[in-house]
């Protein structure tokens, strides 16, 4: 998983991560006055710079999910959403507007994907489904998105009362195991389809990630509407159009590298920035990199050395501009962003920026002041800026602008407007910088003035509608030498294949890959050894204690049984629950508790984390198959390809030895 996506990213959110924000999703007074009819919406021309969408059609079943709209609708929009995700609530306004604009031509289906770092998302989803038992799902759904910051039990009951529900029945229905099963089903489907962030949409099976501007939705809906109308003209009943489209769809997303390791995206965006935004490099640079970042995001800090390399290697040709995208699940990120702007006001942004990334786990108010003092800032001025919220609007404007161009996960870069996601290595940046330098040189040779260069590069890029020069596909990462050591493992020690997993017990993607690992062990019986190493991510509060508890269970010979319990109960990993699972497995409780109290296995967990950093593990789960990396909760086929190649090598070695 890449917490981006997860962030998802956040277009998590993102995306959002990969959730997004519905910046253009609401209706302004002027827009409402000129609202198009359904026919006009269908026939209206779409802008040339609408985001390009993968043509792949996925099979997205809708049976058993809340549905709103005409069963004969020619276009079906399936949304995977999370009621605590701010991007999802903003996207809801866009969906509502689309339903008004397209009328009976559009049907909306809701799938539940409550993200693990939103503790109230799953209770809210259960509450909505319970309301649905009394015919009020969509009314309750609307209340949840209208009150996304008020989802405590008392709030959920209040909304049920306001809708006139039978409260006793509603409370009973919330506990139905089939509702939890539906959530599990929907989340498994999301993972299978590659929809790992919220909100995520499938429009007649076509994937659109994040709370994008409404025109991006309309461009895709109009395209699919034309195809659907062609089907009806050829004799397919309107009620069978979706089934006919699904019949030719693919079952799952193709094997792609994780977000942190993807090749540069090929789309250009119109990316602007305030004249006073923090930056380094010449203003008339051939290449301008606009970065959206979060001071509490571990991936953002890891890209720091790469940016320094860019500064050293391209001092005359590259300008880097910093913009803020503090993610909602990073409690101190917004305050740190405002503090950095207060330092910027005194000419010390980059020095303060470095201190924040060097101290990501200490970003409370006292520490923010401490770093300012260490840099010799005027403390009266600095504190006044924080107390008054002087830079709050600037930070929020950055986040809004980032979401508008799709920078919903962090870090996200735009290189002369060309999207480039994740904490990628210098060589990846270098390829895209060289491409963009070449573009700039052509424009300069044709007479473009240096002062107008960035605007012209953006204009030309957007006109190309995302057809950027093809970046060279990155080579497979180097094979790593990873020893199993004292890590828990199962399978023969002399097995020809060793899979080392770096995982996090609170990461939902780590849990989703378990059936794949079981399939591998079943199909390659006797040929595969699996070892487990810990990589608890910093934003999963209970992941590190759970890792230590698993090692305490390992000490008593019950690691894998305990491992399974943790993944089955990812939302209940507090100390009391950790002890409960140990007791259920019949562990010696005195020994188990003493191990946790003394921090006996903390060093082993830290050693695993350090090794993960050494071999380039940026997200979970990450696997090394005989040292070759496979990143993310990939399908069985992705593992099989590498395993078969490694087995073939072993066979060749054996033959040579004979």
Secondary structure by P-SEA (a helix, b strand, c coil): ccccccccccccccccccbbbcccccccaaaaaacccaaaaaacccccccccccccccccccccccccccccccbbbbbbcccccaaaaaaaaaaaaaaaaacccbbbbbbbbbcccccaaaaaaaaaaaaaaaccaaaaaaaaaaccccccaaaaaaaaaaaccaaaaaaaaaacaaaaaaaaaaaaaaaaaccccccbbbcccbbbcccccaaaaaaaaaaaaaaaaaaaaacccccaaaaaaaaaccccccccccccccccccccccccccccccccccccccbbbbbbbbcccaaaaaaaaaaaaaaaaccccbbbbbbbbccccccaaaaaaaaaaaaaaaccaaaaaaaaaaccccccaaaaaaaaaaaccaaaaaaaaaaaccaaaaaaaaaaaaaaaccccccbbbcccbbbbccccaaaaaaaaaaaaaaaaaaaaacccccaaaaaaaaaaaaaccccccccccccccccccccccccccccccccbbbbbbcccccaaaaaaaaaaaaaaaaacccbbbbbbbbccccccaaaaaaaaaaaaaaaccaaaaaaaaaaccccccaaaaaaaaaaaccaaaaaaaaaaaccaaaaaaaaaaaaaaaccccccbbbcccbbbcccccaaaaaaaaaaaaaaaaaaaaaac
